[in-house]
Amino acid sequence: MTEPMEREEATSAEDLSRSYGAILDQQNWDVDGLEGPVPPMAGAPTGPAPEPPPDPMRIIEALLFVGGPPLNAVRAGEIIRGLGPGQFLQAIDSLNRTYRDQGRPYAIVPQGQGHVLTLRPRFRGVIEKLYGGVREARLSTVALDVLSLVAYRQPASKQEIDSLRGAESGPLLRQLVRRGLIMVVQRAEAGTREVFYGTTSRFLELFGLRSLDDLPRTQDVQQI
């Protein structure tokens, strides 16, 4: 699930978020090839019939379950060849109807330019019961500064944040990741350790925002 959980971990910030692309880039399916196995040609060796590819809607569900950056139609179409934006949204609607009919504790909700799978509000207390109460703590002024930079410039790298602040931001970024306010949303090319941060659904909830489009747009903010 993508619901951020407030707990201390010894892992680095890079390990606190995993991109679904890293897991599924090596596997592609074709929407037009999901009608079942092709009968063998005459004289061809017989054997167990190959397992047909999974249904596109189940692939989309799996991508959402893995988590990472919000899933959009473009990214899903890279993995499921032939999948159009309309089919993607229809799959999201169908999955949500199934979840509602079955009384599932989770739902697919819009976030940023895509969608994420998250717990319904009435079930989010389960996280506290499982991992302990959320530790309430106020963010320092410098932590809020870093959070603001990530929110308005995402995806933002540590190097970019450091440059804008003129100070080391690593500990503050890790603090914000632990508190579920930001996460790793993009990794740089192979051979480098640079990662890029973005805000989470919890960030939107805590600040009363429906999406990043609701962030204040004042003249001062535009200078960030």
N, CA and C of each residue as an Amber inpcrd file, in Angstrom:
protein
   672
   0.8440000  -1.1940000   0.0000000   0.0000000   0.0000000   0.0000000
   0.8780000   1.2420000   0.0000000   0.2870000   2.3570000  -0.4400000
   1.0370000   3.5870000  -0.4810000   0.8520000   4.4280000   0.7290000
   0.0080000   3.9880000   1.6830000  -0.2070000   4.8200000   2.8670000
   1.0650000   4.9290000   3.6750000   1.6260000   6.1430000   3.8710000
   2.8500000   6.3100000   4.6410000   2.6210000   5.9550000   6.0890000
   3.5880000   5.3320000   6.7240000   3.4750000   4.9120000   8.1100000
   4.5710000   5.5420000   8.9330000   4.1690000   6.1250000  10.0780000
   5.0750000   6.8810000  10.9370000   5.8220000   5.9240000  11.8380000
   7.0260000   5.6120000  11.5600000   7.8120000   4.7830000  12.4410000
   9.2760000   4.9720000  12.1340000  10.1090000   4.7370000  13.0930000
  11.5460000   4.8750000  12.9480000  12.0800000   3.6590000  12.2160000
  12.9790000   3.8440000  11.2800000  13.5810000   2.7420000  10.5590000
  15.0570000   3.0360000  10.3840000  15.8490000   1.9530000  10.3060000
  17.2820000   2.1190000  10.1570000  17.6850000   2.2290000   8.7040000
  16.7680000   1.9620000   7.8010000  17.1060000   2.0260000   6.3890000
  17.2660000   3.4530000   5.9250000  17.9640000   3.6290000   4.8240000
  18.1800000   4.9600000   4.2670000  16.9290000   5.4410000   3.5740000
  16.9200000   6.7280000   3.2110000  15.7450000   7.2880000   2.5390000
  15.5120000   6.6110000   1.2050000  16.5780000   6.1720000   0.5450000
  16.4200000   5.5280000  -0.7470000  15.6140000   4.2460000  -0.6270000
  15.7150000   3.5380000   0.5030000  15.0610000   2.2520000   0.6740000
  13.6340000   2.3890000   1.1510000  13.1870000   3.6140000   1.4510000
  11.8440000   3.7910000   1.9920000  10.7930000   3.9090000   0.9100000
  11.2020000   3.9430000  -0.3330000  10.2350000   4.0230000  -1.4250000
  10.7600000   3.2070000  -2.5920000   9.8880000   2.4080000  -3.2090000
  10.3190000   1.5530000  -4.3240000   9.4590000   1.8220000  -5.5500000
  10.1060000   2.0050000  -6.6780000   9.3660000   2.2880000  -7.9070000
   8.8500000   1.0050000  -8.5160000   7.5600000   1.0260000  -8.9310000
   7.0170000  -0.1600000  -9.5710000   7.7270000  -0.4410000 -10.8910000
   8.2990000   0.5990000 -11.5200000   8.9840000   0.3790000 -12.7860000
  10.1780000  -0.5230000 -12.6500000  10.9140000  -0.4190000 -11.5290000
  12.0940000  -1.2420000 -11.3150000  11.7090000  -2.7030000 -11.2310000
  10.4740000  -2.9910000 -10.8160000  10.0420000  -4.3690000 -10.6490000
   9.4620000  -4.9260000 -11.9470000   8.7360000  -4.0980000 -12.6900000
   7.9590000  -4.6120000 -13.8080000   8.4660000  -4.1800000 -15.1700000
   9.5690000  -3.4270000 -15.2310000  10.0640000  -2.9740000 -16.5310000
  10.4330000  -4.1440000 -17.4430000  10.8190000  -5.2880000 -16.8590000
  11.2620000  -6.4100000 -17.6550000  10.0990000  -7.2400000 -18.1790000
   8.8800000  -6.9200000 -17.8000000   7.7210000  -7.6910000 -18.2200000
   6.7230000  -6.7710000 -18.9020000   6.3570000  -7.0930000 -20.1110000
   5.3700000  -6.3080000 -20.8470000   4.2780000  -7.2280000 -21.3490000
   3.0600000  -6.7180000 -21.3580000   1.9290000  -7.4800000 -21.8670000
   1.2420000  -6.6740000 -22.9520000   0.5670000  -7.3840000 -23.8320000
  -0.1480000  -6.7440000 -24.9360000  -1.6370000  -6.9360000 -24.7170000
  -2.3880000  -5.8250000 -24.7210000  -3.8300000  -5.9170000 -24.5280000
  -4.4610000  -6.7980000 -25.5990000  -3.9600000  -6.7170000 -26.8130000
  -4.5500000  -7.4730000 -27.9210000  -4.1730000  -8.9470000 -27.8830000
  -3.2990000  -9.3170000 -26.9890000  -2.8560000 -10.7120000 -26.9440000
  -3.3710000 -11.4530000 -25.7390000  -4.5260000 -11.0440000 -25.2090000
  -5.0480000 -11.6400000 -23.9910000  -6.2610000 -12.5200000 -24.2580000
  -6.3740000 -13.0810000 -25.4700000  -7.5280000 -13.8990000 -25.8040000
  -7.2660000 -15.3890000 -25.6200000  -6.1420000 -15.7560000 -25.0510000
  -5.8670000 -17.1630000 -24.8080000  -4.7320000 -17.6560000 -25.6730000
  -4.2160000 -18.8580000 -25.3970000  -3.0750000 -19.3940000 -26.1400000
  -3.4360000 -19.7310000 -27.5770000  -2.4620000 -19.6090000 -28.4600000
  -2.6560000 -19.9350000 -29.8670000  -2.5270000 -21.4400000 -30.0350000
  -3.4660000 -22.1210000 -30.7470000  -3.3660000 -23.5730000 -30.9370000
  -2.0740000 -23.9340000 -31.6330000  -1.4570000 -25.0580000 -31.2590000
  -0.1930000 -25.4400000 -31.8880000  -0.3950000 -25.8200000 -33.3480000
   0.6160000 -25.6140000 -34.1640000   0.5690000 -25.9780000 -35.5710000
   0.6470000 -27.4920000 -35.7010000   0.1370000 -27.9800000 -36.7970000
   0.1730000 -29.4240000 -37.0490000   1.6080000 -29.9120000 -37.0510000
   1.8530000 -30.9760000 -36.3500000   3.1970000 -31.5380000 -36.3040000
   4.0810000 -30.9170000 -35.2630000   3.6130000 -29.8670000 -34.6010000
   4.4340000 -29.2210000 -33.5770000   4.4350000 -30.0670000 -32.3220000
   5.5330000 -30.0460000 -31.5380000   5.5950000 -30.8230000 -30.3040000
   4.4760000 -30.4080000 -29.3670000   3.8280000 -31.4100000 -28.7800000
   2.7710000 -31.1220000 -27.8300000   3.3390000 -30.9980000 -26.4300000
   2.6380000 -30.3060000 -25.5740000   3.0710000 -30.1080000 -24.1950000
   2.0600000 -29.2660000 -23.4760000   2.3340000 -28.9200000 -22.2300000
   1.3880000 -28.0950000 -21.4770000   1.1480000 -26.7640000 -22.1750000
  -0.1010000 -26.3540000 -22.2500000  -0.4320000 -25.0760000 -22.8810000
   0.1500000 -23.9320000 -22.0620000   0.7530000 -22.9400000 -22.7200000
   1.3170000 -21.8120000 -21.9670000   0.2280000 -21.0540000 -21.2290000
   0.5580000 -20.5810000 -20.0560000  -0.4120000 -19.8260000 -19.2630000
  -0.6830000 -18.4850000 -19.9300000  -1.9450000 -18.1180000 -20.1330000
  -2.2470000 -16.8350000 -20.7900000  -1.8290000 -15.6680000 -19.9080000
  -1.5600000 -14.5080000 -20.5140000  -1.1900000 -13.3260000 -19.7220000
  -2.3330000 -12.9280000 -18.8000000  -2.0180000 -12.2590000 -17.6920000
  -3.0820000 -11.8180000 -16.7830000  -3.9440000 -10.7390000 -17.4230000
  -5.1480000 -10.5970000 -16.8980000  -6.0670000  -9.5740000 -17.3670000
  -5.4580000  -8.1930000 -17.1420000  -5.6080000  -7.2430000 -18.1060000
  -5.0200000  -5.9040000 -17.9460000  -5.4360000  -5.2230000 -16.6490000
  -6.6960000  -5.4240000 -16.2330000  -7.1410000  -4.7890000 -14.9950000
  -6.3700000  -5.3170000 -13.8020000  -6.0170000  -6.6140000 -13.8180000
  -5.2460000  -7.1880000 -12.7110000  -3.8010000  -6.6930000 -12.7330000
  -3.2880000  -6.4380000 -13.9240000  -1.9360000  -5.8820000 -14.0050000
  -1.9230000  -4.4740000 -13.4060000  -2.9410000  -3.6710000 -13.7470000
  -3.0470000  -2.3210000 -13.1840000  -3.1710000  -2.3930000 -11.6680000
  -3.9750000  -3.3370000 -11.1820000  -4.1240000  -3.5020000  -9.7360000
  -2.7980000  -3.8690000  -9.0850000  -2.0290000  -4.7400000  -9.7510000
  -0.7250000  -5.1300000  -9.2200000   0.2330000  -3.9440000  -9.1740000
   0.2160000  -3.1180000 -10.2170000   1.0780000  -1.9400000 -10.2420000
   0.7430000  -0.9970000  -9.0900000  -0.5430000  -0.8060000  -8.8350000
  -0.9630000   0.0660000  -7.7320000  -0.5810000  -0.5460000  -6.3980000
  -0.6760000  -1.8580000  -6.2790000  -0.3500000  -2.5320000  -5.0330000
   1.1370000  -2.3940000  -4.7020000   1.9900000  -2.4950000  -5.7290000
   3.4350000  -2.3780000  -5.5010000   3.7860000  -1.0090000  -4.9380000
   3.0750000   0.0290000  -5.3790000   3.3230000   1.3680000  -4.8500000
   4.3470000   2.1260000  -5.6660000   4.9350000   3.1540000  -5.0510000
   5.8490000   4.0320000  -5.7620000   5.1390000   5.2980000  -6.1860000
   5.6260000   5.9640000  -7.2180000   4.9740000   7.1870000  -7.6890000
   3.5490000   6.9070000  -8.1420000   2.6550000   7.8980000  -8.1000000
   1.2870000   7.6900000  -8.5770000   1.2800000   7.1210000  -9.9970000
   0.4400000   6.1220000 -10.2090000   0.3760000   5.4550000 -11.5050000
  -0.5500000   6.2250000 -12.4400000  -0.0600000   6.4980000 -13.6410000
  -0.8980000   7.1810000 -14.6260000  -1.0350000   6.3260000 -15.8750000
  -1.8820000   6.7670000 -16.7950000  -2.1750000   5.9840000 -17.9890000
  -0.9430000   5.8040000 -18.8670000  -0.0870000   6.8170000 -18.9230000
   1.1120000   6.7180000 -19.7540000   2.0320000   5.6180000 -19.2490000
   2.2690000   5.6100000 -17.9300000   3.1610000   4.5930000 -17.3560000
   2.5530000   3.2010000 -17.4910000   1.2470000   3.0930000 -17.2590000
   0.5980000   1.7930000 -17.3990000   0.6600000   1.3160000 -18.8420000
   0.5220000   2.2560000 -19.8040000   0.5840000   1.8970000 -21.2070000
   1.9500000   1.4230000 -21.6490000   3.0020000   1.8190000 -20.9340000
   4.3450000   1.3420000 -21.2490000   4.5100000  -0.1230000 -20.8570000
   3.7270000  -0.5720000 -19.8980000   3.8250000  -1.9460000 -19.4170000
   2.7850000  -2.8350000 -20.0800000   1.5940000  -2.2650000 -20.3500000
   0.5250000  -3.0090000 -21.0260000   0.3530000  -2.3920000 -22.4060000
   1.0120000  -2.9430000 -23.3810000   0.9740000  -2.3560000 -24.7280000
  -0.4410000  -2.3460000 -25.2670000  -0.8360000  -1.2030000 -25.8320000
  -2.1560000  -1.0690000 -26.4090000  -3.1990000  -0.5300000 -25.4470000
  -2.8050000  -0.3100000 -24.2000000  -3.7420000   0.2250000 -23.2090000
  -3.8690000   1.7300000 -23.3920000  -5.0860000   2.2090000 -23.6220000
  -5.3230000   3.6300000 -23.8010000  -5.7670000   4.2950000 -22.5180000
  -5.7520000   5.6270000 -22.4700000  -6.1830000   6.3600000 -21.2740000
  -7.6030000   6.0110000 -20.8410000  -8.5050000   5.8400000 -21.8200000
  -9.8760000   5.4940000 -21.4740000  -9.9730000   4.1360000 -20.8090000
  -9.2310000   3.1590000 -21.3320000  -9.2290000   1.8280000 -20.7300000
  -8.6320000   1.8580000 -19.3290000  -7.6060000   2.6850000 -19.1540000
  -6.9770000   2.7960000 -17.8380000  -7.9800000   3.3210000 -16.8110000
  -8.7000000   4.3920000 -17.1570000  -9.6720000   4.9700000 -16.2200000
 -10.8430000   4.0190000 -15.9770000 -11.2460000   3.2810000 -17.0140000
 -12.3110000   2.2990000 -16.8330000 -11.8800000   1.2140000 -15.8550000
 -10.6180000   0.7920000 -15.9380000 -10.1120000  -0.2260000 -15.0220000
 -10.1080000   0.3060000 -13.5900000  -9.7000000   1.5650000 -13.4110000
  -9.7060000   2.1660000 -12.0800000 -11.1210000   2.1890000 -11.5180000
 -12.0910000   2.6240000 -12.3260000 -13.4880000   2.6780000 -11.8790000
 -14.0090000   1.2900000 -11.5350000 -13.6720000   0.3070000 -12.3620000
 -14.1390000  -1.0570000 -12.1290000 -13.5610000  -1.6240000 -10.8370000
 -12.2770000  -1.3930000 -10.6130000 -11.6450000  -1.8710000  -9.3790000
 -12.2810000  -1.2190000  -8.1560000 -12.5180000   0.0850000  -8.2290000
 -13.1270000   0.7800000  -7.0870000 -14.5450000   0.2810000  -6.8220000
 -15.3060000  -0.0160000  -7.8730000 -16.6480000  -0.5650000  -7.6710000
 -16.5780000  -1.9190000  -6.9740000 -15.6130000  -2.7350000  -7.4070000
 -15.4360000  -4.0440000  -6.7710000 -15.0590000  -3.8870000  -5.3020000
 -14.1550000  -2.9700000  -5.0200000 -13.7330000  -2.7520000  -3.6290000
 -14.9130000  -2.3000000  -2.7720000 -15.7530000  -1.4000000  -3.3200000
 -16.9220000  -0.9300000  -2.5670000 -17.9180000  -2.0660000  -2.3370000
 -18.2040000  -2.8300000  -3.3960000 -19.1800000  -3.9110000  -3.2780000
 -18.7250000  -4.9710000  -2.2780000 -17.4230000  -5.1970000  -2.2100000
 -16.8890000  -6.2140000  -1.3160000 -16.5280000  -5.6590000   0.0610000
 -16.7260000  -4.3660000   0.2570000 -16.4110000  -3.7690000   1.5500000
 -14.9300000  -3.7730000   1.8690000 -14.0960000  -3.6530000   0.8490000
 -12.6410000  -3.6550000   1.0660000 -12.2080000  -2.4030000   1.8290000
 -11.1390000  -2.5000000   2.6370000 -10.6970000  -1.3530000   3.4360000
  -9.8240000  -0.3710000   2.6650000  -9.6900000  -0.5470000   1.3820000
  -8.8430000   0.3330000   0.5900000  -9.5790000   0.7760000  -0.6700000
  -9.0060000   1.7900000  -1.3200000  -9.5870000   2.3360000  -2.5380000
  -8.4760000   2.9780000  -3.3550000  -8.7630000   3.1940000  -4.6260000
  -7.8180000   3.8790000  -5.5200000  -8.2510000   5.3280000  -5.6090000
  -7.3510000   6.2390000  -5.2810000  -7.7030000   7.6570000  -5.2480000
  -6.7270000   8.4510000  -6.1190000  -7.1840000   9.5720000  -6.6790000
  -6.2710000  10.4220000  -7.4560000  -5.2100000  11.0460000  -6.5500000
  -4.0190000  11.1380000  -7.0780000  -2.9480000  11.8620000  -6.3860000
  -2.0190000  12.4490000  -7.4350000  -1.8810000  13.7620000  -7.4090000
  -1.0530000  14.4140000  -8.4140000  -1.6020000  14.1540000  -9.8100000
  -0.7480000  13.6260000 -10.6860000  -1.1450000  13.3370000 -12.0560000
  -1.5080000  11.8670000 -12.2580000  -1.6460000  11.1080000 -11.1670000
  -1.9450000   9.6900000 -11.2970000  -2.8850000   9.2090000 -10.2060000
  -2.7740000   7.9240000  -9.8760000  -3.6200000   7.3060000  -8.8700000
  -2.7730000   6.4430000  -7.9420000  -3.2390000   6.3020000  -6.6980000
  -2.5640000   5.4540000  -5.7230000  -3.6000000   4.5910000  -5.0080000
  -3.1470000   3.4560000  -4.5010000  -3.9910000   2.5770000  -3.7020000
  -3.7310000   2.8910000  -2.2360000  -4.7720000   3.2120000  -1.4840000
  -4.5720000   3.6400000  -0.1040000  -5.7220000   3.1570000   0.7720000
  -5.5090000   3.1230000   2.0740000  -6.5590000   2.7410000   3.0100000
  -7.6530000   3.8020000   3.0390000  -8.8870000   3.3530000   3.2150000
  -9.9810000   4.2940000   3.4350000  -9.7860000   4.9670000   4.7900000
 -10.2630000   6.2150000   4.9370000 -10.0270000   6.9650000   6.1880000
 -10.4060000   6.2170000   7.4530000 -11.5120000   5.4750000   7.4420000
 -11.9720000   4.8240000   8.6620000 -11.0650000   3.6810000   9.0990000
 -10.1750000   3.2170000   8.2050000  -9.2910000   2.1030000   8.5250000
  -7.8520000   2.5370000   8.8050000  -7.5730000   3.8220000   8.7250000
  -6.1880000   4.2550000   8.8770000  -5.6800000   4.1110000  10.3050000
  -6.6050000   4.0090000  11.2690000  -6.1790000   3.7760000  12.6440000
  -5.5300000   2.4250000  12.8350000  -5.7300000   1.5030000  11.8790000
  -5.1110000   0.1830000  11.9710000  -3.5890000   0.3080000  11.9930000
  -3.0680000   1.2760000  11.2680000  -1.6130000   1.4640000  11.2140000
  -1.0640000   1.7670000  12.6030000  -1.7590000   2.6450000  13.3400000
  -1.3080000   2.9930000  14.6820000  -1.3780000   1.7940000  15.6100000
  -2.4280000   0.9730000  15.4780000  -2.5630000  -0.1950000  16.3370000
  -1.4860000  -1.2310000  16.0430000  -1.0950000  -1.3080000  14.7710000
  -0.0940000  -2.2910000  14.3750000   1.3180000  -1.8600000  14.7260000
   1.6160000  -0.5840000  14.5240000   2.9770000  -0.0990000  14.7070000
   3.1340000   0.8390000  15.8940000   2.0490000   1.0750000  16.6210000
   2.1220000   2.0100000  17.7390000   1.5980000   3.3650000  17.3420000
   1.3060000   4.1680000  18.3340000   0.7400000   5.4840000  18.0860000
   1.6750000   6.3740000  17.3000000   1.0800000   7.2480000  16.5360000
   1.8680000   8.2090000  15.7700000   2.4950000   9.2150000  16.7210000
   3.7540000   9.4040000  16.5810000   4.4560000  10.3410000  17.4470000
   4.2370000  11.7590000  16.9550000   3.4730000  12.5140000  17.7360000
   3.1820000  13.8890000  17.3510000   4.3960000  14.7680000  17.6420000
   4.7870000  15.4930000  16.6830000   5.9190000  16.3990000  16.8650000
   5.8080000  17.5290000  15.8470000   6.1440000  18.7090000  16.2890000
   6.1040000  19.8360000  15.3680000   7.3590000  19.8410000  14.5150000
   7.1760000  20.2170000  13.2740000   8.3240000  20.3480000  12.3900000
   9.0270000  21.6610000  12.6830000  10.3380000  21.6030000  12.6540000
  11.1090000  22.8210000  12.8500000  10.9550000  23.7260000  11.6360000
  11.3710000  24.9700000  11.7910000  11.2800000  25.9240000  10.6810000
  12.0970000  25.4620000   9.4860000  13.2870000  24.9160000   9.7480000
  14.1340000  24.4790000   8.6270000  13.5290000  23.2560000   7.9430000
  12.8780000  22.3720000   8.7260000  12.2290000  21.2080000   8.1260000
  11.0610000  21.6420000   7.2420000  10.3190000  22.6390000   7.6970000
   9.2190000  23.1690000   6.8890000   9.7460000  23.8160000   5.6130000
  10.9040000  24.4720000   5.7150000  11.5080000  25.0730000   4.5200000
  11.8260000  23.9920000   3.4800000  12.4150000  22.8900000   3.9390000
  12.7660000  21.7980000   3.0350000  11.5020000  21.1780000   2.4410000
  10.4860000  20.9870000   3.2950000   9.2290000  20.4200000   2.8150000
   8.5920000  21.3160000   1.7560000   8.6480000  22.6270000   1.9560000
   8.0870000  23.5610000   0.9780000   8.8290000  23.4730000  -0.3480000
  10.1450000  23.3780000  -0.2900000  10.9250000  23.2940000  -1.5230000
  10.5770000  22.0240000  -2.2920000  10.4500000  20.9150000  -1.5700000
  10.0810000  19.6600000  -2.2350000   8.6890000  19.7770000  -2.8440000
   7.7480000  20.3500000  -2.0850000   6.3620000  20.4400000  -2.5490000
   6.2480000  21.2490000  -3.8310000   6.9720000  22.3590000  -3.9170000
   6.8190000  23.2550000  -5.0650000   7.7480000  22.9280000  -6.2280000
   8.7980000  22.1520000  -5.9720000   9.7590000  21.8910000  -7.0460000
   9.8570000  20.4110000  -7.3950000   8.9850000  19.5940000  -6.8460000
   9.0640000  18.1530000  -7.0790000   8.8760000  17.7830000  -8.5480000
   9.6020000  16.7400000  -8.9900000  10.5790000  15.9680000  -8.2290000
  11.8660000  16.7620000  -8.0090000  12.3000000  16.8290000  -6.7620000
  13.4740000  17.6300000  -6.3920000  14.5410000  16.7250000  -5.7970000
  15.7680000  16.9280000  -6.2020000  16.8730000  16.1280000  -5.6820000
  17.4760000  16.7990000  -4.4510000  18.2130000  16.0150000  -3.6890000
  18.9060000  16.5690000  -2.5190000  19.8720000  17.6680000  -2.9410000
  20.5660000  17.4460000  -4.0640000  21.5220000  18.4500000  -4.5320000
  20.8250000  19.7760000  -4.8230000  19.6340000  19.7000000  -5.4250000
  18.8900000  20.9220000  -5.7230000  18.4580000  21.6300000  -4.4420000
  17.9560000  20.8470000  -3.4750000  17.5270000  21.4250000  -2.2050000
  18.7080000  22.0500000  -1.4790000  19.8450000  21.3360000  -1.4600000
  21.0450000  21.8680000  -0.8150000  21.4580000  23.1990000  -1.4450000
  21.4050000  23.2480000  -2.7810000  21.8240000  24.4540000  -3.4900000
  20.9070000  25.6320000  -3.1690000  19.6140000  25.3720000  -3.1250000
  18.6590000  26.4410000  -2.8480000  18.7660000  26.9430000  -1.4140000
  19.0420000  26.0370000  -0.4880000  19.1350000  26.4260000   0.9190000
  20.5220000  26.9160000   1.2940000  21.5110000  26.4680000   0.5440000
  22.8800000  26.7930000   0.9110000  23.3360000  26.0400000   2.1420000
  22.7480000  24.8640000   2.3810000  23.0850000  24.0690000   3.5610000
  22.7650000  22.6100000   3.2930000  23.3380000  21.7250000   4.1120000
  23.1050000  20.2910000   4.0050000  21.6630000  19.9570000   4.3940000
  20.9900000  19.1810000   3.5470000  19.5810000  18.8760000   3.7780000
  19.2970000  17.3940000   3.9970000  20.3370000  16.5650000   3.9490000
  20.1450000  15.1190000   4.0730000  19.3640000  14.6940000   5.3100000
  19.7810000  15.1120000   6.5160000  19.0460000  14.7060000   7.7220000
  17.5940000  15.1680000   7.7210000  17.3300000  16.3610000   7.1930000
  15.9560000  16.8700000   7.1540000  15.1100000  16.0800000   6.1620000
  15.6800000  15.7190000   5.0240000  14.9550000  14.9150000   4.0530000
  14.6240000  13.5410000   4.6370000  15.5710000  12.9320000   5.3410000
  15.3120000  11.6220000   5.9460000  14.2390000  11.7320000   7.0240000
  14.2520000  12.8380000   7.7720000  13.2220000  13.0590000   8.7850000
  11.8360000  13.1450000   8.1500000  11.7430000  13.8630000   7.0550000
  10.4520000  14.0170000   6.3750000   9.9870000  12.7010000   5.7600000
  10.9290000  11.8820000   5.2890000  10.5720000  10.5650000   4.7640000
  10.0350000   9.6850000   5.8930000  10.7120000   9.6830000   7.0370000
  10.2590000   8.8690000   8.1700000   8.8610000   9.2690000   8.6280000
   8.5480000  10.5340000   8.5280000   7.2280000  11.0130000   8.9500000
   6.1700000  10.8740000   7.8600000   6.5680000  10.2970000   6.7370000
   5.5990000  10.0140000   5.6910000   5.1330000  11.2200000   4.9160000
   5.8810000  12.3210000   4.9680000   5.4820000  13.5400000   4.2710000
   6.0660000  13.6270000   2.8620000   7.2160000  13.0010000   2.6530000
   7.8130000  12.9330000   1.3180000   8.2890000  11.5060000   1.0820000
   8.5630000  11.2000000  -0.1790000   9.0720000   9.8750000  -0.5310000
   9.9240000   9.9960000  -1.7930000  10.6880000   8.9550000  -2.0510000
  11.4760000   8.9150000  -3.2770000  10.5230000   8.6050000  -4.4290000
  10.4700000   9.4880000  -5.4040000   9.5510000   9.3160000  -6.5300000
  10.2720000   9.0240000  -7.8410000  11.5790000   9.1990000  -7.8470000
  12.3150000   8.9880000  -9.0930000  13.7760000   8.7550000  -8.7540000
  14.3940000   7.8550000  -9.4820000  15.8190000   7.5940000  -9.3070000
  16.5720000   8.0130000 -10.5560000  17.7980000   8.4570000 -10.3630000
  18.6030000   8.9160000 -11.4920000  19.0640000   7.7200000 -12.3210000
  19.7970000   7.9760000 -13.3700000  20.2750000   6.9200000 -14.2380000
  21.2150000   5.9940000 -13.4830000  21.3530000   4.7930000 -14.0230000
  22.2250000   3.8070000 -13.3950000  23.6360000   4.3640000 -13.2560000
  24.2840000   4.0140000 -12.1860000  25.6450000   4.4840000 -11.9450000
  25.7090000   5.6740000 -11.0240000  24.5630000   6.2720000 -10.7010000
  24.5270000   7.3910000  -9.7650000  23.5620000   7.0510000  -8.6410000
  23.7470000   7.7070000  -7.5040000  22.8980000   7.4340000  -6.3390000
  21.8840000   8.5540000  -6.1060000  21.8050000   9.4700000  -7.0320000
  20.8990000  10.5960000  -6.8560000  19.4420000  10.1360000  -6.9360000
  18.6420000  10.6140000  -6.0150000  17.2190000  10.3160000  -6.0250000
  16.4500000  11.6250000  -5.9860000  15.1920000  11.5570000  -6.3720000
  14.3450000  12.7370000  -6.4060000  13.1480000  12.5090000  -5.4880000
  12.7800000  13.5670000  -4.7680000  11.7270000  13.4680000  -3.7680000
  10.4620000  14.1750000  -4.2180000   9.3420000  13.6620000  -3.7260000
   8.0510000  14.2930000  -3.9420000   7.2030000  14.1100000  -2.6970000
   6.0930000  14.8140000  -2.6170000   5.2310000  14.7220000  -1.4420000
   4.3310000  13.4920000  -1.5340000   3.7370000  13.1060000  -0.3920000
   2.9030000  11.9130000  -0.2890000   1.4370000  12.2980000  -0.1030000
   0.5890000  11.2760000  -0.0910000  -0.8310000  11.5190000   0.1750000
  -1.0360000  12.0250000   1.5940000  -0.1550000  11.6270000   2.5080000
  -0.2940000  12.1200000   3.8840000  -0.0280000  13.6230000   3.9550000
   0.9250000  14.0860000   3.1570000   1.1880000  15.5220000   3.0930000
  -0.0850000  16.2670000   2.7060000  -0.7760000  15.7610000   1.6800000
  -2.0120000  16.4060000   1.2350000  -3.0580000  16.3930000   2.3530000
  -3.1720000  15.2660000   3.0460000  -4.1730000  15.1490000   4.1110000
  -3.8880000  16.1150000   5.2580000  -2.6320000  16.1630000   5.6800000
  -2.2880000  17.0050000   6.8310000  -2.4800000  18.4870000   6.5340000
  -2.2840000  18.8820000   5.2800000  -2.4170000  20.2850000   4.9230000
  -3.7660000  20.5940000   4.2850000  -4.6780000  19.5970000   4.2960000
  -6.0270000  19.8420000   3.7980000  -6.0990000  20.1240000   2.3160000
  -5.2730000  19.4440000   1.5170000  -5.2360000  19.6630000   0.0750000
  -5.8210000  18.4650000  -0.6580000  -6.5790000  18.7170000  -1.7070000
  -7.0900000  17.6290000  -2.5240000  -6.0260000  17.1460000  -3.5120000
  -5.2120000  18.0640000  -3.9830000  -4.1180000  17.7360000  -4.8980000
  -3.0800000  18.8420000  -4.8070000  -1.9750000  18.6480000  -5.5010000
  -0.9230000  19.6660000  -5.4900000  -1.3750000  20.9490000  -6.1730000
  -2.4240000  20.8630000  -6.9760000  -2.9480000  22.0720000  -7.6170000
  -3.5260000  23.0490000  -6.5920000  -3.8280000  22.5360000  -5.3820000
  -4.3950000  23.3960000  -4.3440000  -3.3330000  24.1320000  -3.5270000
  -2.0590000  23.9060000  -3.8230000  -1.0010000  24.6370000  -3.1160000
  -1.1610000  26.1300000  -3.3710000  -0.9110000  26.9550000  -2.3630000
  -1.0400000  28.4100000  -2.5530000  -0.1410000  28.8990000  -3.6800000
  -0.6380000  29.8330000  -4.4500000   0.1190000  30.4010000  -5.5690000
   0.2380000  31.9080000  -5.3840000   1.0040000  32.3170000  -4.4220000
   1.2140000  33.7390000  -4.1890000   2.4690000  34.1810000  -4.9120000
   2.6610000  35.4740000  -4.9800000   3.8430000  36.0120000  -5.6520000
   5.1210000  35.5620000  -4.9500000   5.0600000  35.4860000  -3.5950000
   6.2480000  35.0570000  -2.8610000   6.5770000  33.6040000  -3.1530000
   5.5390000  32.7550000  -3.2270000   5.7610000  31.3430000  -3.4710000
   6.3950000  31.1180000  -4.8350000   6.0000000  31.9140000  -5.8050000
   6.5390000  31.7360000  -7.1400000   8.0470000  31.9730000  -7.1930000
   8.5750000  32.6220000  -6.1630000  10.0200000  32.8810000  -6.1500000
  10.8110000  31.7310000  -5.5520000  10.0950000  30.6970000  -5.0370000
  10.8000000  29.5680000  -4.4130000  11.6280000  28.8330000  -5.4600000
